[in-house]
Amino acid sequence: MARSGQFPTAWRTRSSSSGGTSGSGTWEIPSSSSWNTSGQISQHRACPWHSSWSTTALTGATVADEQSDRLLVYDGAMDREALERSLARRLLDHVEAGTTDLAEDVMEVPVSSYTDPQQWRDEVEVLFRDRPLVLCLSGALPTPGSYRTVDLMGTPLLLTRDADGVVHSFANICRHRGVRVADGCGEARRLTCPFHAWTYDTRGQLVGLPVADAFEGIDRSSMGLVELPVAEGHGLVLGRLRPGEAIDVDAELGPELAAELAHLDFAGWRTFGDTHVHPVAANWKVTLDTYRENYHFDYLHRTTLKDYAYGGVLTFDRFGPHLRNCSAIRSVVELRDIPEADWGDVSAHVSLQYQLFPNTALTFDSRHIELWQIFPVEVGTSEVVHTAYVRPGLPEAEVDRLAEMAPWICDTVVDGEDFWVAGRTEPGLSTGLVPSVVLGRNEPALQHMHRGFRAALDAGR
């Protein structure tokens, strides 16, 4: 059976029955080795994100524990259709019962986790500069000779796919005078710095040097672009922003998630439209938190997404520090009266969402993938790099529909609602008047993420 990752007890969950004082520093790890399958939490009053909270009790639901048969096991027979049907079954059960996957306890996170400058600096070093990150999906470099520039955390990168199909990552910095070599994306055998025309091939080697006699004596073989660790697997391109150890994609993902992503088979999905960078006036973890629960759909998105997907209905499964959520599209109820053996392709009724530690969100539907990369800028600001990838062979009418929806998703829903409400956490959190933020039992993915951040910081210090 698939197993969940273990985290140090240094980051502990405050039990809803502990009676401790908010912000007192008294934290407890759940004593049970399994998740409760039922329980209640009370909800109190209002914020624009979750509306009037109505003091309604929220009941029931399941979250897979370490031994549970709800976590999928890949033995070579599992495929995308089987995965999606399993998740559709869980979601349909939740819709019919009015339940969702739950954590064992309510969790409080100290506000300092979002506002402390030293913790922010530690996060930048440990979570971003000292570990592999998703740089893009394979489809961003679709053919030999492809290149793509990305700028992450103040580091300009030049990604290439060489003539043998191997992906490389370089500092996008000319070795002559430090000028940026390339911009955008495309195909090229050689890439030339615009300043003095120093030229590099897709393996980063210096192959062109005007006025060569003025540089007599330099070792050309040592003057190629600075190469950084990168690896490709299961549709992902992972890389480091600084020199470091080689990257093993399977080891980073873990065997269960690696197998699952392999079955989703998205390496050939190509970019659709331009990458969009969203500035957000909130700490990067505040921004990231907006992705990992959907019960705000009924409130924040009441005029946009509420009629598209069920709010407050979400599955949650752990893969070490990573996780998977799945949302129920409103059409999932069409399966209610169909024998499960006759369901066939259910991809139009579910939305798979993966959180790849520490900062990457991947959302799948039947037509396309949304890649969201959340990065810290300053303690109280962040940016989100958003790129869409389209399924090969999608009918032209569906492509046209995606083109119509993209501005609405970016401008109306994401910028106008999600990131707008994230920005409303400041200056409130920084005042010190509120000691903690509360993650409910119906927010197990957020709890999992924050334990993971704390575990990584403790291990990296």
C-alpha positions as CSV (number, residue, x, y, z in Angstrom):
1,M,0.0,0.0,0.0
2,A,1.1,3.6,-0.6
3,R,2.5,5.3,2.5
4,S,2.3,8.9,3.6
5,G,5.4,10.9,4.5
6,Q,6.3,11.3,8.1
7,F,7.1,14.7,9.6
8,P,9.0,15.7,12.7
9,T,6.9,16.5,15.8
10,A,8.6,20.0,15.9
11,W,5.7,21.2,13.8
12,R,2.7,20.1,15.7
13,T,-1.0,20.4,15.3
14,R,-2.9,22.1,18.0
15,S,-5.7,19.8,19.0
16,S,-9.2,21.2,18.9
17,S,-9.7,19.7,22.4
18,S,-6.4,20.9,23.9
19,G,-7.9,24.0,25.5
20,G,-4.6,25.9,24.9
21,T,-4.4,29.6,24.3
22,S,-4.1,30.8,20.7
23,G,-0.5,31.8,20.0
24,S,0.7,30.3,23.3
25,G,3.1,28.0,21.5
26,T,1.4,24.9,22.9
27,W,1.1,22.5,19.9
28,E,0.1,18.9,19.8
29,I,0.6,16.1,17.3
30,P,-2.5,13.9,16.8
31,S,-2.0,10.8,18.9
32,S,-3.9,8.5,16.7
33,S,-2.1,6.8,13.8
34,S,-5.2,7.1,11.6
35,W,-7.5,9.8,10.5
36,N,-11.0,10.1,12.0
37,T,-13.8,9.1,9.7
38,S,-16.3,11.4,11.3
39,G,-16.5,14.4,13.5
40,Q,-17.7,18.0,13.8
41,I,-16.2,21.4,13.9
42,S,-18.2,24.6,14.5
43,Q,-17.7,27.6,12.3
44,H,-18.2,31.1,13.5
45,R,-18.2,34.5,11.8
46,A,-17.4,36.2,8.6
47,C,-14.6,37.1,6.2
48,P,-15.0,37.8,2.5
49,W,-13.3,34.5,1.7
50,H,-15.7,32.2,3.5
51,S,-18.7,34.5,4.0
52,S,-20.8,34.2,7.1
53,W,-19.6,30.8,8.3
54,S,-23.1,30.4,9.7
55,T,-22.2,28.3,12.8
56,T,-23.3,25.3,10.9
57,A,-21.6,22.0,11.9
58,L,-19.6,20.3,9.3
59,T,-19.7,16.5,9.5
60,G,-18.3,13.3,8.3
61,A,-15.8,12.3,5.6
62,T,-12.6,10.4,5.3
63,V,-8.9,11.1,4.7
64,A,-6.7,8.2,3.9
65,D,-4.3,7.1,6.6
66,E,-0.9,5.4,6.1
67,Q,-2.4,2.0,5.7
68,S,-5.7,2.9,3.9
69,D,-6.8,1.2,0.8
70,R,-8.1,4.6,-0.4
71,L,-4.6,5.4,-1.6
72,L,-4.0,4.0,-5.0
73,V,-1.3,1.4,-5.6
74,Y,0.3,1.2,-9.0
75,D,1.1,-2.4,-10.1
76,G,1.4,-1.7,-13.8
77,A,-2.3,-2.1,-14.4
78,M,-3.4,1.3,-13.1
79,D,-4.0,4.0,-15.8
80,R,-5.4,7.5,-15.9
81,E,-9.0,6.3,-16.4
82,A,-8.9,4.0,-13.4
83,L,-7.4,6.8,-11.3
84,E,-10.1,9.3,-12.3
85,R,-12.9,6.8,-11.9
86,S,-11.7,6.0,-8.3
87,L,-11.6,9.7,-7.5
88,A,-15.0,10.3,-9.1
89,R,-16.5,7.6,-6.9
90,R,-15.1,9.2,-3.8
91,L,-16.4,12.6,-4.9
92,L,-19.8,11.4,-5.8
93,D,-20.0,9.7,-2.4
94,H,-19.1,13.1,-0.8
95,V,-21.6,15.0,-2.8
96,E,-24.4,12.6,-1.9
97,A,-23.5,12.6,1.8
98,G,-22.6,16.3,2.1
99,T,-19.1,15.5,3.3
100,T,-15.5,16.0,2.4
101,D,-12.1,14.7,3.4
102,L,-11.1,15.9,6.8
103,A,-8.0,16.2,9.0
104,E,-8.1,14.8,12.5
105,D,-7.9,18.2,14.2
106,V,-8.1,21.9,13.7
107,M,-4.6,23.4,13.3
108,E,-3.3,26.9,14.2
109,V,-0.3,28.3,12.4
110,P,1.5,31.2,14.1
111,V,1.1,34.4,12.2
112,S,4.9,34.8,12.4
113,S,5.1,32.0,9.8
114,Y,3.8,34.6,7.3
115,T,5.4,37.8,8.7
116,D,8.7,37.0,10.3
117,P,11.6,38.4,8.1
118,Q,14.1,35.8,9.3
119,Q,11.7,32.9,8.6
120,W,11.2,34.4,5.1
121,R,14.9,34.5,4.5
122,D,15.2,30.9,5.7
123,E,12.4,29.8,3.4
124,V,14.1,31.5,0.4
125,E,17.4,29.6,1.1
126,V,16.1,26.2,2.2
127,L,12.9,25.8,0.2
128,F,13.8,27.6,-3.0
129,R,17.6,28.0,-3.5
130,D,18.7,24.8,-1.9
131,R,16.3,22.3,-3.5
132,P,15.0,21.3,-6.9
133,L,12.0,23.2,-8.2
134,V,9.6,22.7,-11.1
135,L,11.0,24.9,-13.9
136,C,8.4,24.1,-16.5
137,L,6.7,21.1,-18.1
138,S,8.3,19.0,-20.9
139,G,6.0,20.5,-23.4
140,A,7.6,23.9,-23.0
141,L,10.6,22.5,-24.9
142,P,8.7,20.5,-27.5
143,T,11.4,19.6,-30.0
144,P,15.2,19.4,-30.3
145,G,16.5,22.9,-30.7
146,S,13.8,24.4,-28.4
147,Y,14.7,27.0,-25.9
148,R,12.8,28.9,-23.2
149,T,13.8,31.6,-20.8
150,V,12.4,31.8,-17.3
151,D,13.2,34.1,-14.4
152,L,12.7,32.7,-11.0
153,M,13.7,34.2,-7.7
154,G,15.9,36.8,-9.4
155,T,17.8,34.1,-11.3
156,P,17.6,34.3,-15.1
157,L,17.5,30.8,-16.6
158,L,17.9,29.6,-20.2
159,L,16.4,26.2,-20.8
160,T,17.3,24.3,-24.0
161,R,16.6,20.9,-25.6
162,D,19.7,19.9,-27.5
163,A,19.9,17.9,-30.8
164,D,19.7,14.6,-28.9
165,G,16.6,15.7,-27.0
166,V,18.4,16.3,-23.7
167,V,17.2,19.2,-21.6
168,H,19.8,21.7,-20.2
169,S,19.5,24.6,-17.8
170,F,21.9,27.5,-17.9
171,A,22.3,30.8,-16.2
172,N,21.1,33.2,-18.9
173,I,24.2,35.3,-18.5
174,C,26.8,35.9,-21.2
175,R,30.3,35.0,-20.1
176,H,31.7,38.1,-21.7
177,R,30.1,41.0,-19.8
178,G,27.2,39.4,-18.0
179,V,24.4,40.5,-20.4
180,R,21.3,38.4,-20.8
181,V,21.7,36.1,-23.8
182,A,18.2,35.3,-24.8
183,D,14.5,36.2,-24.3
184,G,11.2,34.4,-24.8
185,C,11.1,31.0,-26.4
186,G,11.5,29.4,-29.8
187,E,13.8,27.2,-31.8
188,A,17.4,27.9,-32.6
189,R,20.7,26.0,-33.2
190,R,22.6,28.8,-31.7
191,L,21.9,31.7,-29.3
192,T,23.7,35.0,-29.6
193,C,24.2,37.7,-27.0
194,P,22.9,41.0,-28.4
195,F,25.8,43.0,-26.9
196,H,28.9,41.6,-28.7
197,A,27.5,38.6,-30.4
198,W,29.2,35.9,-28.3
199,T,27.3,32.8,-29.5
200,Y,26.4,29.6,-27.7
201,D,24.9,26.3,-28.9
202,T,22.1,24.4,-27.2
203,R,24.6,22.6,-25.0
204,G,25.9,25.9,-23.7
205,Q,29.3,25.8,-25.4
206,L,30.8,29.0,-26.7
207,V,30.9,28.5,-30.5
208,G,31.2,32.1,-31.8
209,L,33.6,34.8,-30.6
210,P,33.9,38.0,-32.8
211,V,37.2,39.7,-32.7
212,A,38.8,36.5,-31.4
213,D,42.3,37.9,-31.6
214,A,41.4,40.4,-28.8
215,F,40.8,37.4,-26.5
216,E,43.9,35.4,-27.4
217,G,44.8,33.1,-24.5
218,I,41.3,32.4,-23.0
219,D,40.2,28.8,-22.8
220,R,37.0,28.8,-24.9
221,S,36.1,25.4,-23.5
222,S,35.7,26.9,-20.0
223,M,33.8,29.9,-21.2
224,G,30.5,28.2,-22.0
225,L,27.3,29.2,-20.2
226,V,27.2,28.3,-16.5
227,E,25.2,25.0,-16.4
228,L,22.9,24.3,-13.5
229,P,21.5,20.9,-12.4
230,V,18.3,19.9,-14.3
231,A,16.4,16.7,-14.9
232,E,13.3,15.7,-16.9
233,G,10.8,12.9,-16.1
234,H,7.1,12.2,-16.2
235,G,6.4,15.5,-18.0
236,L,8.2,17.6,-15.5
237,V,11.5,19.6,-15.8
238,L,13.1,20.0,-12.4
239,G,16.1,22.2,-11.8
240,R,18.1,24.0,-9.2
241,L,18.7,27.8,-9.0
242,R,22.2,27.3,-7.8
243,P,24.9,24.7,-8.4
244,G,24.3,21.5,-6.4
245,E,23.7,17.8,-6.5
246,A,22.3,16.0,-9.6
247,I,18.5,15.6,-9.5
248,D,16.7,12.3,-9.5
249,V,13.1,13.0,-10.5
250,D,11.7,9.7,-9.2
251,A,13.4,10.3,-5.8
252,E,12.0,13.8,-5.6
253,L,8.5,12.6,-6.3
254,G,8.6,9.3,-4.5
255,P,7.5,6.0,-6.2
256,E,3.7,6.4,-5.9
257,L,3.5,9.9,-7.3
258,A,6.1,9.2,-10.0
259,A,4.0,6.3,-11.2
260,E,0.8,8.3,-11.0
261,L,2.2,11.2,-13.1
262,A,3.7,8.8,-15.6
263,H,0.2,7.3,-16.1
264,L,-1.2,10.8,-16.7
265,D,1.1,10.9,-19.7
266,F,1.3,14.7,-20.2
267,A,4.9,15.1,-21.5
268,G,3.6,15.9,-25.0
269,W,1.1,18.6,-23.9
270,R,2.4,21.9,-25.4
271,T,2.2,25.4,-24.1
272,F,-1.0,27.4,-24.9
273,G,-0.7,31.2,-25.0
274,D,1.8,33.3,-23.2
275,T,3.0,32.8,-19.7
276,H,1.4,35.3,-17.3
277,V,3.1,36.6,-14.2
278,H,0.7,37.7,-11.5
279,P,2.0,40.0,-8.7
280,V,0.3,39.4,-5.4
281,A,0.4,41.7,-2.4
282,A,0.7,38.8,0.1
283,N,3.2,36.5,1.6
284,W,3.9,33.6,-0.7
285,K,2.3,31.1,1.6
286,V,-0.8,33.1,1.9
287,T,-1.0,33.1,-1.9
288,L,-0.3,29.3,-2.0
289,D,-3.0,28.6,0.6
290,T,-5.7,29.9,-1.7
291,Y,-5.1,26.9,-4.0
292,R,-5.5,24.1,-1.5
293,E,-9.1,24.3,-0.4
294,N,-12.3,24.9,-2.3
295,Y,-14.9,25.6,0.3
296,H,-14.4,29.3,-0.5
297,F,-16.0,28.6,-3.9
298,D,-19.5,29.1,-2.3
299,Y,-18.5,32.5,-1.0
300,L,-15.6,34.2,-2.8
301,H,-16.5,32.7,-6.1
302,R,-20.2,32.7,-5.8
303,T,-20.7,34.5,-9.1
304,T,-17.9,32.8,-11.0
305,L,-16.9,29.2,-10.0
306,K,-19.7,28.2,-7.7
307,D,-21.9,26.9,-10.4
308,Y,-19.0,25.1,-12.1
309,A,-17.6,23.0,-9.2
310,Y,-18.8,21.9,-5.8
311,G,-17.4,24.0,-3.0
312,G,-16.4,22.2,0.1
313,V,-16.1,18.8,-1.6
314,L,-12.5,17.8,-2.0
315,T,-10.4,14.6,-1.8
316,F,-6.9,14.7,-0.2
317,D,-4.1,12.2,-0.6
318,R,-0.5,12.6,0.6
319,F,2.7,11.6,-1.3
320,G,5.5,12.4,1.1
321,P,5.7,16.2,1.1
322,H,3.5,16.4,-2.0
323,L,-0.2,15.9,-2.3
324,R,-3.2,15.5,-4.5
325,N,-6.6,17.1,-4.3
326,C,-9.5,16.4,-6.6
327,S,-12.6,18.6,-7.1
328,A,-16.0,17.6,-8.2
329,I,-17.3,19.3,-11.3
330,R,-21.1,19.9,-11.0
331,S,-21.7,17.4,-13.8
332,V,-20.4,14.5,-11.6
333,V,-24.0,13.9,-10.5
334,E,-24.7,12.6,-14.1
335,L,-22.9,9.5,-13.0
336,R,-25.3,8.8,-10.1
337,D,-27.7,6.6,-12.1
338,I,-25.1,4.9,-14.3
339,P,-23.6,1.6,-13.3
340,E,-20.0,2.2,-12.4
341,A,-18.8,-0.4,-14.8
342,D,-20.3,1.8,-17.6
343,W,-18.8,5.1,-16.6
344,G,-16.1,5.1,-19.1
345,D,-14.0,8.3,-19.3
346,V,-15.0,10.6,-16.4
347,S,-12.3,13.3,-16.9
348,A,-15.0,15.9,-17.7
349,H,-16.5,15.4,-14.2
350,V,-13.3,15.8,-12.0
351,S,-10.4,18.1,-11.7
352,L,-7.1,16.7,-10.5
353,Q,-4.9,19.1,-8.6
354,Y,-1.3,18.3,-7.5
355,Q,0.8,20.3,-5.0
356,L,4.5,19.6,-5.7
357,F,6.6,20.7,-2.8
358,P,7.2,23.5,-2.1
359,N,5.5,25.9,-4.4
360,T,4.0,24.3,-7.6
361,A,0.3,23.7,-8.3
362,L,-0.8,21.6,-11.3
363,T,-4.4,21.5,-12.2
364,F,-5.6,19.0,-14.8
365,D,-8.9,18.8,-16.7
366,S,-9.9,16.9,-19.8
367,R,-8.6,19.7,-22.1
368,H,-5.5,21.3,-20.6
369,I,-3.2,21.7,-17.6
370,E,-2.6,24.9,-15.6
371,L,0.9,25.2,-14.1
372,W,1.0,27.7,-11.2
373,Q,4.4,28.5,-9.6
374,I,4.3,30.6,-6.5
375,F,7.5,32.5,-5.5
376,P,8.4,34.8,-2.7
377,V,9.4,38.4,-3.6
378,E,9.5,40.1,-0.2
379,V,8.0,39.1,3.1
380,G,4.6,40.5,2.2
381,T,4.6,40.1,-1.5
382,S,4.8,37.2,-4.0
383,E,4.4,36.4,-7.7
384,V,2.7,33.6,-9.5
385,V,4.0,32.4,-12.8
386,H,1.1,30.9,-14.7
387,T,1.4,28.7,-17.9
388,A,-1.3,26.7,-19.7
389,Y,-0.6,23.5,-21.6
390,V,-3.1,22.0,-24.0
391,R,-3.8,18.3,-24.7
392,P,-2.6,17.2,-28.2
393,G,-5.3,16.6,-30.7
394,L,-7.9,18.8,-29.0
395,P,-10.6,19.8,-31.4
396,E,-10.4,23.3,-32.8
397,A,-13.7,24.3,-31.1
398,E,-12.3,23.3,-27.7
399,V,-9.1,25.2,-28.4
400,D,-11.2,28.3,-29.3
401,R,-13.2,27.8,-26.0
402,L,-9.9,27.7,-24.0
403,A,-8.8,30.9,-25.8
404,E,-12.1,32.6,-24.8
405,M,-11.9,31.4,-21.2
406,A,-8.2,32.2,-20.5
407,P,-8.6,36.0,-19.9
408,W,-11.7,35.4,-17.7
409,I,-9.8,32.9,-15.5
410,C,-6.8,35.1,-15.2
411,D,-8.4,38.5,-14.8
412,T,-11.8,37.9,-13.3
413,V,-11.3,34.8,-11.1
414,V,-7.6,34.6,-10.2
415,D,-6.6,38.3,-10.1
416,G,-10.0,39.7,-9.3
417,E,-11.0,37.2,-6.6
418,D,-8.2,34.8,-5.4
419,F,-5.3,37.2,-5.4
420,W,-7.5,40.1,-4.4
421,V,-8.5,38.4,-1.2
422,A,-4.9,37.2,-0.5
423,G,-3.9,40.8,-0.6
424,R,-6.5,41.6,2.1
425,T,-4.4,39.8,4.6
426,E,-2.1,42.8,4.8
427,P,-1.5,44.9,6.8
428,G,-3.7,42.8,9.1
429,L,-1.3,40.0,9.7
430,S,1.7,42.3,10.2
431,T,0.0,44.2,13.0
432,G,0.7,41.5,15.5
433,L,-2.9,41.8,16.7
434,V,-3.8,38.3,15.5
435,P,-1.6,35.5,17.0
436,S,-2.4,32.7,14.6
437,V,-4.4,31.6,11.5
438,V,-6.7,28.7,11.8
439,L,-6.8,25.7,9.4
440,G,-10.0,23.7,9.7
441,R,-10.4,20.0,9.6
442,N,-11.8,20.6,6.1
443,E,-8.5,22.0,5.1
444,P,-6.2,18.9,5.4
445,A,-4.0,19.9,2.4
446,L,-3.1,23.2,4.0
447,Q,-2.2,21.5,7.2
448,H,-0.1,19.0,5.3
449,M,1.8,21.8,3.4
450,H,2.5,23.8,6.6
451,R,3.9,20.8,8.4
452,G,6.1,20.1,5.4
453,F,7.4,23.7,5.4
454,R,8.3,23.5,9.1
455,A,9.9,20.0,8.7
456,A,12.1,21.2,5.8
457,L,13.1,24.4,7.7
458,D,14.0,22.4,10.8
459,A,16.0,20.0,8.8
460,G,17.8,22.7,6.8
461,R,18.9,24.9,9.7
